Amino acid sequence: MNSNFIEEDPILTTSEAARMLGVATSTVQLWMESGAIESWKTPGGHRRTRQSHIRALMNKVSGQAGGDERRAPPTPTDPEYLPLADASYPSPANEAQRLAALAASNMVDSPGEERFDRIVRLASMVTDSPIALISLLTSKRQWFKARIGLAAQQTPREWAFCSHAILNDAPFVVEDAMADARFSGNPLVLADPHIRFYAGVPLRDSSGMAMGTLCVIDREPRKLRAAELQALVDLAAIAADEMSTPA
C-alpha cells in the first residue's frame, strides 16, 4: 500500500517542485520555509514535499486568475516581497516569511471577487462605517483586494494603518487619528480620505501568516460598540477562510 502511495503521490525535491511550478528553486525553498508549501526536512536537512502539494498550489494559482489567464506567483527577486532594511513602518518579526507566504498566495493584483466584495459591504453596514477594505501588505504598498467607499486601489505601505494591525491577533483600533502621534501626520489623515477612525483585524493564512487586514474607516472620531467589533472579527475570520479557498 505504501509503495502505491509513493507512485501516485511522489516525493519531490525543491528542484523538482520548482520545475513543476516554473519558478526558481530558491522561490520554492522560501515558500517551504514560510509554510506556503507543505514540506518536511530529511535527516540531512533537505526539504521535500509531495507532488499533490505542488498541484494544489498550481490549482490555487490558476483558480485565482480570471478566465483562462494564469498568473505566475511572484518570485523572491521581486522587491515587493523582500523586507526593507530601512522600513519606516512597523513590521512583524516574521516579515520575511509573511511576505513569502503572500507571494505564494498570488492574491496581490488579482481580479476582484464578489465573495470579498460582499464581506466589505457587510463590514461597512454592521459597523456603520463609510469605508471598508480588505488590504494585503507587500513590503512597498497596501493593495486592496476589496473596497467600498474608497476610490484608490492601493497606497504606499508606510501610510498603512494596517501595518500596525498585523502585529498582533487582537483588533487594532484608533479612535481619533489626529490625537495619535503615530498617525496625526499621515497623508491619509491630513488629506483624502481624511481618516480619523480606524479598526482593523488581521487576516491570517492557515500557517498563521498575516496577509493583511479587514478594516473599517470613518472620517469622524468614534468608537465601536462591542457587538460591532465582534461582527468585524467574525467577518475577518470568514475573509481569512475565503483566502485559503480557491474561487
MIDOBA-410107 format. One line per field, with one value per residue: residue number from 1; residue in three letters; x, y, z of N, C-alpha, C in turn. Coordinates in Angstrom, 1 decimal, m for minus. Example, Ala and Ser with C-alpha at 12.3 -4.5 7.8 and 13.67 -1.06 7.14 Angstrom:
pos	(1|2)
code	(ALA|SER)
neast	(13.2|12.8)
nnorth	(m5.7|m2.2)
nup	(7.8|7.1)
caeast	(12.3|13.7)
canorth	(m4.5|m1.1)
caup	(7.8|7.1)
ceast	(13.2|12.9)
cnorth	(m3.3|0.0)
cup	(7.8|7.9)
// end
This chain:
pos	(1|2|3|4|5|6|7|8|9|10|11|12|13|14|15|16|17|18|19|20|21|22|23|24|25|26|27|28|29|30|31|32|33|34|35|36|37|38|39|40|41|42|43|44|45|46|47|48|49|50|51|52|53|54|55|56|57|58|59|60|61|62|63|64|65|66|67|68|69|70|71|72|73|74|75|76|77|78|79|80|81|82|83|84|85|86|87|88|89|90|91|92|93|94|95|96|97|98|99|100|101|102|103|104|105|106|107|108|109|110|111|112|113|114|115|116|117|118|119|120|121|122|123|124|125|126|127|128|129|130|131|132|133|134|135|136|137|138|139|140|141|142|143|144|145|146|147|148|149|150|151|152|153|154|155|156|157|158|159|160|161|162|163|164|165|166|167|168|169|170|171|172|173|174|175|176|177|178|179|180|181|182|183|184|185|186|187|188|189|190|191|192|193|194|195|196|197|198|199|200|201|202|203|204|205|206|207|208|209|210|211|212|213|214|215|216|217|218|219|220|221|222|223|224|225|226|227|228|229|230|231|232|233|234|235|236|237|238|239|240|241|242|243|244|245|246|247)
code	(MET|ASN|SER|ASN|PHE|ILE|GLU|GLU|ASP|PRO|ILE|LEU|THR|THR|SER|GLU|ALA|ALA|ARG|MET|LEU|GLY|VAL|ALA|THR|SER|THR|VAL|GLN|LEU|TRP|MET|GLU|SER|GLY|ALA|ILE|GLU|SER|TRP|LYS|THR|PRO|GLY|GLY|HIS|ARG|ARG|THR|ARG|GLN|SER|HIS|ILE|ARG|ALA|LEU|MET|ASN|LYS|VAL|SER|GLY|GLN|ALA|GLY|GLY|ASP|GLU|ARG|ARG|ALA|PRO|PRO|THR|PRO|THR|ASP|PRO|GLU|TYR|LEU|PRO|LEU|ALA|ASP|ALA|SER|TYR|PRO|SER|PRO|ALA|ASN|GLU|ALA|GLN|ARG|LEU|ALA|ALA|LEU|ALA|ALA|SER|ASN|MET|VAL|ASP|SER|PRO|GLY|GLU|GLU|ARG|PHE|ASP|ARG|ILE|VAL|ARG|LEU|ALA|SER|MET|VAL|THR|ASP|SER|PRO|ILE|ALA|LEU|ILE|SER|LEU|LEU|THR|SER|LYS|ARG|GLN|TRP|PHE|LYS|ALA|ARG|ILE|GLY|LEU|ALA|ALA|GLN|GLN|THR|PRO|ARG|GLU|TRP|ALA|PHE|CYS|SER|HIS|ALA|ILE|LEU|ASN|ASP|ALA|PRO|PHE|VAL|VAL|GLU|ASP|ALA|MET|ALA|ASP|ALA|ARG|PHE|SER|GLY|ASN|PRO|LEU|VAL|LEU|ALA|ASP|PRO|HIS|ILE|ARG|PHE|TYR|ALA|GLY|VAL|PRO|LEU|ARG|ASP|SER|SER|GLY|MET|ALA|MET|GLY|THR|LEU|CYS|VAL|ILE|ASP|ARG|GLU|PRO|ARG|LYS|LEU|ARG|ALA|ALA|GLU|LEU|GLN|ALA|LEU|VAL|ASP|LEU|ALA|ALA|ILE|ALA|ALA|ASP|GLU|MET|SER|THR|PRO|ALA)
neast	(0.8|1.9|3.9|2.3|1.2|3.4|4.0|1.7|1.7|4.3|7.4|9.0|11.9|13.2|14.1|12.7|10.1|10.2|10.5|8.1|6.4|7.4|9.2|12.0|14.4|15.1|12.9|10.9|12.2|12.0|9.2|8.6|9.9|8.4|6.0|4.1|4.1|3.5|5.8|8.7|11.7|14.6|16.7|19.2|18.8|17.5|14.8|11.7|8.7|5.4|4.0|1.3|1.0|2.2|0.6|m1.7|m1.1|m0.7|m3.2|m4.6|m3.4|m4.1|m6.9|m7.3|m6.8|m8.3|m10.7|m9.1|m6.6|m3.5|m1.8|1.4|3.0|4.6|8.2|11.0|12.8|11.4|11.1|9.0|8.4|10.4|11.8|12.2|15.2|15.4|12.9|10.2|8.0|6.2|6.9|6.2|8.0|8.4|8.5|9.8|9.0|6.3|5.9|6.8|4.8|2.7|3.4|3.3|0.6|m0.4|m2.3|m2.2|m2.9|m4.7|m7.8|m10.9|m13.3|m16.5|m17.1|m15.4|m16.0|m18.5|m18.0|m16.7|m18.8|m20.7|m19.1|m18.9|m21.7|m22.4|m20.9|m21.5|m19.8|m18.3|m16.2|m14.7|m12.4|m10.5|m7.3|m4.0|m0.7|2.3|5.9|6.1|3.7|0.2|m2.4|m5.7|m7.8|m10.5|m12.9|m14.9|m16.3|m14.0|m11.9|m9.2|m7.0|m4.8|m2.2|0.9|3.0|4.1|2.1|0.2|m2.2|m2.8|m0.3|0.3|m1.8|m1.4|0.5|m0.4|m2.8|m5.2|m7.9|m7.1|m7.4|m8.0|m9.2|m9.2|m7.4|m6.1|m5.4|m3.4|m0.1|1.2|m0.1|m1.0|0.3|0.0|m0.4|m2.9|m4.6|m4.3|m5.1|m7.4|m8.4|m9.1|m8.8|m10.0|m11.0|m10.2|m10.4|m9.0|m8.6|m6.4|m5.8|m5.2|m3.3|m3.5|m1.2|m0.7|0.3|0.1|m1.7|m2.9|m5.4|m8.9|m10.6|m12.2|m13.2|m13.6|m14.5|m14.8|m14.0|m14.6|m16.1|m16.3|m19.1|m19.4|m20.7|m20.5|m17.7|m17.3|m18.7|m17.1|m14.7|m15.7|m16.4|m13.9|m12.7|m14.2|m13.3|m10.6|m10.8|m11.9|m9.8|m8.1|m9.3|m9.8|m11.3)
nnorth	(m1.2|1.2|1.6|2.0|4.4|6.1|5.9|7.1|9.6|11.1|11.8|15.0|16.8|20.1|21.2|19.7|20.4|23.1|23.0|22.0|24.1|26.2|28.1|29.6|27.5|28.6|30.1|28.2|27.1|29.2|29.4|27.0|27.2|29.2|28.0|28.1|26.2|22.9|20.9|18.9|18.2|16.2|13.8|14.8|17.5|18.5|19.9|18.4|17.6|16.6|15.6|16.2|18.4|20.4|20.4|21.2|23.9|24.9|24.6|26.4|28.8|29.0|29.0|31.5|33.3|35.3|34.1|32.2|32.9|32.5|33.5|33.7|33.0|35.6|36.0|35.5|37.5|39.7|42.9|43.7|41.7|41.3|42.0|45.4|46.9|49.4|50.1|52.3|51.8|49.8|46.3|42.8|40.2|38.0|38.9|38.4|35.7|36.1|37.8|36.0|34.0|35.6|36.2|33.6|33.2|34.6|36.6|39.4|42.1|40.5|39.7|41.3|39.9|38.7|37.4|38.6|41.2|41.2|40.8|43.2|45.0|44.1|44.5|47.3|47.9|46.7|48.0|50.6|52.2|54.4|53.5|50.5|47.9|45.2|44.6|43.9|43.4|44.2|44.7|47.2|48.4|48.8|47.0|46.8|44.2|44.1|46.7|49.4|52.6|53.9|55.2|54.8|52.2|51.3|52.1|53.6|51.5|52.6|54.4|52.9|52.1|49.5|48.2|48.3|46.9|44.2|43.3|42.0|39.6|40.6|42.9|46.0|49.3|52.7|55.4|58.2|59.5|62.0|62.6|60.9|60.3|58.6|58.7|61.2|62.8|61.5|61.1|60.1|60.9|63.7|64.4|63.4|60.1|61.5|60.1|59.5|57.7|54.2|50.7|47.6|44.1|41.4|39.3|36.0|33.4|29.7|28.9|30.8|33.2|36.7|38.1|40.5|42.8|43.0|45.9|48.9|52.2|55.6|59.1|60.6|61.0|58.2|55.4|51.8|49.8|46.9|44.8|45.5|45.4|42.7|41.6|42.6|41.1|38.5|38.6|39.0|36.5|34.9|36.1|35.4|32.6|32.4|33.3|31.2|29.4|28.3|30.2)
nup	(0.0|0.8|m1.2|m3.4|m2.8|m2.9|m5.6|m6.7|m5.5|m5.7|m3.8|m3.9|m4.7|m3.9|m6.3|m8.2|m7.6|m8.2|m11.0|m11.7|m11.0|m12.4|m11.5|m9.7|m7.9|m5.5|m4.9|m4.3|m2.1|m0.2|0.0|1.1|3.6|4.7|5.0|3.0|1.1|1.9|3.6|4.6|6.4|5.5|7.2|6.5|6.3|4.0|2.2|1.4|m0.5|m1.3|m4.5|m4.7|m3.1|m4.5|m6.8|m5.7|m5.1|m7.6|m8.7|m7.0|m7.7|m10.5|m10.2|m9.1|m11.1|m13.7|m16.1|m18.6|m18.2|m16.6|m13.7|m12.8|m9.7|m7.8|m7.6|m5.2|m6.0|m6.6|m5.5|m4.0|m2.3|m0.6|2.6|3.7|4.6|5.7|6.6|7.2|8.6|11.1|11.4|11.5|13.4|11.8|9.2|6.7|6.2|6.2|3.9|1.9|2.1|1.3|m1.3|m2.4|m2.3|m4.4|m4.6|m4.6|m6.7|m8.1|m9.9|m9.0|m6.7|m6.0|m3.6|m1.7|m2.0|m1.0|1.7|2.5|2.1|4.0|6.3|6.3|6.7|9.2|11.0|10.6|9.0|6.6|5.0|4.0|3.9|2.4|2.9|1.5|2.3|0.9|0.8|m0.1|m0.6|0.3|m0.9|m2.1|m2.0|m1.9|m1.7|m0.4|m0.6|m1.0|m3.5|m4.3|m5.3|m4.0|m1.6|m0.5|1.5|3.9|4.7|5.7|8.1|8.6|8.8|11.5|12.5|11.9|13.6|15.9|17.3|18.2|17.6|16.1|17.0|16.3|17.7|17.3|15.0|14.6|17.2|17.8|17.9|16.2|13.9|13.3|11.4|9.1|5.6|4.7|6.7|6.9|4.3|1.6|2.3|4.6|7.2|10.4|12.2|12.8|12.5|12.5|11.7|11.7|8.9|8.7|7.2|6.7|8.0|9.8|9.0|8.6|6.1|5.6|6.3|7.5|7.5|8.8|8.3|9.3|8.9|11.0|14.5|16.7|18.4|18.5|19.2|21.4|20.1|17.4|17.0|17.5|15.3|13.2|13.7|13.3|10.6|9.6|10.1|8.3|5.9|6.0|5.8|3.3|1.7|1.8|0.3|m3.0|m5.6)
caeast	(0.0|2.8|4.6|1.4|1.0|4.6|3.9|0.6|2.0|5.8|8.1|9.7|13.0|12.9|14.3|11.6|8.9|10.4|10.3|6.6|5.8|8.0|9.8|13.3|14.5|15.1|11.5|10.3|12.8|11.4|7.8|8.6|10.3|7.3|4.8|3.2|4.1|3.7|7.1|9.4|13.2|15.2|17.8|20.3|18.4|17.0|13.4|11.0|7.3|4.6|3.6|0.0|1.0|2.5|m0.5|m2.7|m0.7|m0.9|m4.7|m5.0|m3.0|m4.9|m8.2|m7.4|m6.7|m9.5|m10.8|m8.1|m5.3|m2.9|m0.9|2.5|3.3|5.9|9.4|11.7|13.6|10.5|11.4|7.7|8.2|11.6|11.7|13.0|16.1|15.2|11.4|9.7|6.8|6.5|6.7|6.3|9.3|8.4|8.1|10.3|8.2|5.0|6.0|6.9|3.5|1.8|3.8|2.8|m0.9|m0.7|m3.5|m2.0|m3.2|m5.6|m9.1|m11.9|m14.2|m17.7|m17.1|m14.7|m16.8|m19.7|m17.6|m16.5|m20.1|m21.2|m18.3|m19.4|m23.0|m22.6|m20.2|m21.9|m18.6|m18.4|m15.2|m14.3|m11.3|m9.6|m6.0|m2.9|0.5|3.6|6.9|6.1|2.3|m1.0|m3.2|m7.0|m8.4|m11.9|m13.0|m16.1|m16.2|m12.6|m11.6|m7.9|m6.8|m3.6|m1.4|2.2|3.0|4.4|0.9|m0.8|m2.6|m2.8|1.0|0.2|m2.9|m0.9|1.5|m1.0|m4.0|m6.4|m8.3|m6.3|m8.4|m7.6|m10.4|m9.0|m6.0|m5.4|m4.9|m2.5|1.2|1.7|m0.9|m1.5|0.9|m0.2|m1.1|m4.3|m5.3|m4.3|m5.8|m8.3|m9.8|m9.2|m9.1|m10.0|m11.2|m9.7|m10.4|m8.6|m8.4|m5.5|m6.3|m4.1|m3.5|m3.5|0.1|m0.7|0.9|m0.9|m1.6|m3.3|m6.5|m10.2|m10.6|m13.3|m12.6|m14.6|m13.9|m15.0|m13.6|m15.7|m15.8|m17.2|m19.8|m18.8|m21.3|m19.9|m16.3|m17.3|m19.1|m15.9|m13.9|m16.3|m16.2|m12.4|m12.5|m14.7|m12.4|m9.4|m11.1|m12.1|m8.4|m7.5|m10.2|m9.8|m12.7)
canorth	(0.0|2.4|1.8|2.5|5.8|6.8|6.0|8.0|10.9|11.1|12.8|15.8|17.7|21.5|21.5|19.1|21.2|24.4|22.8|21.9|25.4|27.1|29.2|29.3|26.7|29.5|30.5|27.1|26.9|30.2|29.1|25.8|27.7|30.0|27.2|28.3|24.8|21.9|20.1|18.4|18.1|14.9|13.8|15.6|18.9|18.9|20.0|17.6|17.8|15.7|16.2|16.6|19.7|21.3|20.5|22.0|25.3|25.3|24.8|27.6|30.0|29.1|29.4|32.9|34.1|35.4|33.4|31.2|33.5|32.0|34.4|33.1|33.6|36.4|35.3|36.3|38.6|40.8|43.7|43.8|40.5|41.3|43.0|46.6|47.0|50.7|50.4|53.4|51.3|48.6|45.0|41.7|39.6|37.0|39.7|37.7|34.5|36.6|38.2|34.8|33.4|36.5|36.0|32.3|33.2|35.2|37.4|40.8|42.4|39.5|40.3|41.4|38.7|39.1|36.9|39.5|42.5|41.0|40.9|44.6|45.6|43.7|45.2|48.7|48.0|46.3|49.0|51.9|52.9|54.7|52.8|49.1|47.4|44.0|45.0|43.0|44.2|43.8|45.5|48.6|49.0|48.1|46.8|46.4|43.1|44.5|48.0|50.2|53.9|54.5|55.1|54.3|50.7|51.0|53.2|53.2|50.7|53.4|55.1|51.9|51.8|48.0|47.7|48.2|45.9|42.8|43.0|41.2|39.0|41.4|44.0|47.3|50.4|54.1|56.2|59.5|59.5|63.3|62.7|59.8|60.7|57.6|58.8|62.6|63.4|60.6|61.8|59.7|61.6|65.1|64.6|62.4|60.2|62.1|59.1|59.8|56.4|53.0|49.4|46.5|42.8|40.7|38.1|35.1|32.1|28.5|28.8|31.9|34.5|37.8|38.6|41.9|43.0|43.5|47.1|49.9|53.6|56.7|60.4|61.3|60.2|57.4|54.1|50.7|49.0|45.6|43.9|45.9|44.9|41.2|41.4|42.8|39.9|37.3|38.8|38.8|35.1|34.5|36.5|34.6|31.3|32.5|33.5|29.8|28.6|28.8|30.6)
caup	(0.0|0.9|m2.5|m4.4|m2.5|m3.4|m7.1|m7.0|m5.0|m5.4|m3.1|m4.8|m4.2|m4.2|m7.7|m9.0|m7.4|m8.9|m12.4|m11.9|m10.8|m13.4|m10.7|m9.3|m6.8|m4.3|m4.6|m3.6|m0.7|0.6|0.2|2.0|4.9|5.2|5.2|1.9|0.6|2.9|3.4|5.7|6.2|5.7|8.3|6.1|6.3|2.7|2.1|0.5|m0.5|m2.2|m5.8|m4.5|m2.5|m5.6|m7.7|m5.0|m5.2|m9.0|m8.9|m6.3|m8.5|m11.7|m9.8|m8.8|m12.3|m14.4|m17.3|m18.9|m17.9|m15.4|m13.2|m12.1|m8.4|m7.8|m7.1|m4.2|m6.5|m6.7|m4.4|m3.2|m1.4|0.2|3.6|3.6|5.7|6.4|6.6|8.1|9.2|11.9|10.7|12.5|13.4|10.7|8.0|5.5|5.9|5.8|2.5|1.1|2.0|0.5|m2.7|m2.8|m2.4|m5.7|m4.5|m4.9|m8.1|m8.7|m10.2|m7.9|m6.5|m5.3|m2.2|m0.9|m2.1|m0.1|3.1|2.9|2.2|5.3|7.4|6.3|7.2|10.6|11.9|10.1|8.6|5.2|4.2|4.5|3.0|2.6|2.4|1.5|2.6|0.4|1.5|m0.6|m0.7|0.7|m2.1|m1.7|m2.7|m2.0|m1.0|m0.5|0.0|m1.3|m4.9|m4.5|m5.3|m3.2|m1.0|0.0|2.8|5.0|5.1|6.1|9.5|8.7|9.3|12.9|12.8|11.7|14.6|17.0|16.9|18.6|16.7|16.3|16.9|16.5|17.8|16.7|14.4|14.8|18.5|18.0|17.4|15.2|12.6|13.1|10.2|7.9|4.4|4.7|7.8|6.5|3.0|1.3|2.7|5.9|8.2|11.8|13.0|12.1|13.2|11.6|12.2|10.8|8.1|8.7|6.4|7.6|8.8|10.8|8.5|8.4|4.7|5.6|7.3|7.2|8.3|8.6|8.5|9.3|8.8|12.3|15.7|17.2|19.0|18.1|20.3|21.5|19.1|16.1|17.0|17.3|13.9|12.4|14.0|12.7|9.2|9.3|10.1|7.1|4.8|6.0|5.3|1.8|1.1|1.8|m0.6|m4.4|m6.1)
ceast	(0.9|3.5|3.6|1.2|2.2|4.5|2.8|0.9|3.5|6.3|9.0|10.8|12.5|13.1|13.2|10.4|9.0|10.1|8.8|5.9|6.3|8.6|11.2|13.3|14.5|13.7|10.8|10.9|12.2|10.0|7.7|8.9|9.2|6.0|3.8|3.1|4.4|4.9|7.6|10.9|13.6|16.2|19.0|20.0|17.9|15.4|12.8|9.5|6.7|4.1|2.2|0.0|1.3|1.3|m1.6|m2.4|m1.0|m2.4|m5.2|m4.6|m3.9|m6.4|m8.4|m7.3|m8.0|m9.5|m9.8|m6.7|m4.7|m1.8|0.2|2.7|4.5|7.0|10.1|12.5|12.8|10.7|10.2|7.6|9.5|11.5|12.6|13.9|15.9|13.7|11.1|8.4|7.1|6.2|6.9|7.7|9.5|8.1|8.6|9.4|6.8|4.9|6.1|5.6|2.6|2.1|3.2|1.3|m1.3|m2.0|m3.4|m2.1|m4.0|m7.0|m10.0|m12.8|m15.3|m17.7|m16.4|m15.4|m17.9|m19.2|m17.3|m17.8|m20.7|m20.5|m18.7|m20.7|m23.1|m21.8|m20.6|m20.7|m18.7|m17.3|m14.9|m13.4|m10.8|m8.3|m5.0|m1.6|1.8|4.6|6.8|4.7|1.3|m2.0|m4.6|m7.6|m9.9|m12.0|m14.4|m15.9|m14.8|m12.3|m10.2|m7.8|m5.6|m3.0|0.0|2.1|3.2|3.2|m0.1|m1.0|m2.5|m1.4|1.0|m0.8|m2.4|0.1|0.9|m2.3|m5.3|m6.7|m7.5|m7.3|m7.8|m8.8|m10.4|m7.6|m5.3|m4.9|m3.9|m1.2|1.6|1.0|m1.3|m0.9|0.8|m0.9|m2.6|m5.2|m5.4|m5.0|m6.7|m7.8|m10.1|m9.6|m9.0|m10.2|m10.8|m9.9|m10.1|m8.3|m7.5|m6.2|m5.1|m4.4|m3.4|m2.3|0.3|0.0|m0.2|m0.7|m2.0|m4.4|m7.9|m10.3|m11.8|m12.7|m13.8|m13.8|m14.1|m14.5|m14.8|m15.2|m16.7|m17.8|m19.2|m19.4|m20.8|m18.5|m16.3|m17.8|m17.9|m14.9|m14.4|m16.2|m14.8|m12.1|m13.0|m13.8|m11.2|m9.6|m11.3|m10.7|m7.7|m8.2|m10.2|m11.2|m13.3)
cnorth	(1.2|2.7|2.4|4.0|6.6|7.0|7.1|9.5|11.0|12.2|13.6|16.6|19.2|21.8|20.9|19.9|22.5|24.2|22.7|23.3|26.5|28.3|28.7|28.4|27.5|30.0|29.4|26.9|27.9|29.9|27.9|26.3|28.5|29.2|27.3|26.9|23.8|21.0|19.6|18.3|16.6|15.0|14.7|17.1|19.4|18.9|19.0|17.9|16.7|16.4|16.8|18.1|20.8|21.5|21.4|23.5|25.7|25.5|26.1|28.8|30.1|29.5|30.8|33.8|34.2|34.7|32.3|31.7|33.0|33.0|33.7|33.8|34.5|35.6|36.2|37.4|39.8|41.6|43.9|42.8|40.3|42.3|44.2|46.7|48.3|51.1|51.4|53.0|50.1|47.4|43.9|41.0|38.6|37.7|38.9|36.5|35.0|37.0|37.0|34.1|34.3|36.3|34.7|32.3|33.8|36.1|38.9|41.1|41.4|40.2|40.4|40.2|39.1|38.6|37.8|40.9|42.4|41.3|42.4|45.4|45.4|44.4|46.7|48.8|47.8|47.3|50.4|52.8|53.2|54.0|51.5|48.5|46.0|44.4|43.9|43.8|43.6|44.7|46.9|49.2|48.2|48.1|46.3|45.4|43.4|45.9|48.6|51.5|54.6|54.2|54.5|52.8|50.3|52.3|52.7|52.5|51.6|54.3|54.2|51.7|50.3|47.4|47.5|47.1|44.5|42.4|42.0|40.6|39.8|42.5|45.3|48.4|51.7|54.9|57.6|59.7|60.9|63.4|61.6|60.2|59.8|58.0|60.3|63.3|62.6|61.3|61.3|60.3|63.1|65.4|63.4|61.0|60.7|61.2|59.7|58.6|55.2|51.8|48.3|45.2|42.0|39.5|37.2|33.9|30.9|28.3|29.9|33.2|35.5|38.4|40.1|42.0|43.2|44.8|48.0|51.2|54.6|58.0|61.2|60.4|59.4|56.1|53.0|50.1|47.6|44.6|44.2|45.3|43.4|40.9|41.5|41.6|38.7|37.4|38.6|37.3|34.5|34.8|35.7|33.2|31.3|32.7|32.1|28.9|29.1|29.2|29.5)
cup	(0.0|m0.5|m3.5|m4.1|m3.0|m4.9|m7.4|m6.6|m4.6|m4.5|m4.0|m4.0|m4.5|m5.7|m8.6|m8.8|m8.1|m10.4|m12.6|m11.9|m11.8|m12.7|m10.3|m8.1|m5.5|m3.9|m3.8|m2.2|0.2|0.9|1.2|3.4|5.5|5.5|4.1|1.1|1.7|2.6|4.7|5.4|6.4|6.8|7.9|5.9|5.0|2.8|1.1|0.6|m1.3|m3.4|m5.6|m3.9|m3.6|m6.5|m7.0|m5.2|m6.6|m9.3|m8.2|m7.2|m9.8|m11.4|m9.5|m10.0|m13.0|m15.7|m17.4|m18.6|m16.6|m15.0|m12.4|m10.8|m8.6|m7.3|m6.0|m4.7|m6.7|m5.4|m3.4|m2.1|m0.7|1.3|3.4|4.8|6.4|6.4|7.6|8.8|10.1|11.1|11.7|12.4|12.3|9.4|6.7|5.2|5.5|4.4|1.6|1.0|1.2|m1.0|m3.2|m3.0|m3.8|m5.7|m4.8|m6.4|m8.8|m9.0|m9.0|m7.9|m5.6|m3.9|m1.3|m0.9|m1.1|1.4|3.4|2.9|3.6|6.4|7.5|7.0|8.7|11.5|11.5|9.8|7.1|4.3|4.9|3.4|3.4|2.0|2.5|1.5|2.0|1.2|1.1|m0.6|0.1|m0.5|m1.6|m2.5|m2.9|m1.2|m1.3|0.1|m0.3|m2.8|m5.2|m4.4|m4.3|m2.6|m0.7|1.3|4.0|5.5|5.8|7.6|9.7|9.1|10.8|13.3|12.7|12.7|15.7|16.5|17.2|17.6|17.1|16.0|17.2|16.5|17.3|16.3|14.6|16.2|18.8|17.2|16.2|13.8|12.3|11.8|9.0|6.8|4.3|5.7|7.4|5.2|2.8|1.6|4.1|7.0|9.6|12.7|12.1|13.0|12.2|12.4|11.3|10.1|8.0|7.9|7.3|8.4|9.8|10.3|8.2|7.0|4.7|6.6|6.6|8.1|7.9|9.0|8.5|9.3|10.1|13.4|16.2|17.9|18.4|19.3|20.3|20.4|17.7|16.0|16.8|15.9|13.0|12.5|13.3|11.2|8.7|9.2|8.8|5.9|4.8|5.5|3.8|1.1|1.0|0.9|m2.0|m4.8|m6.9)
// end
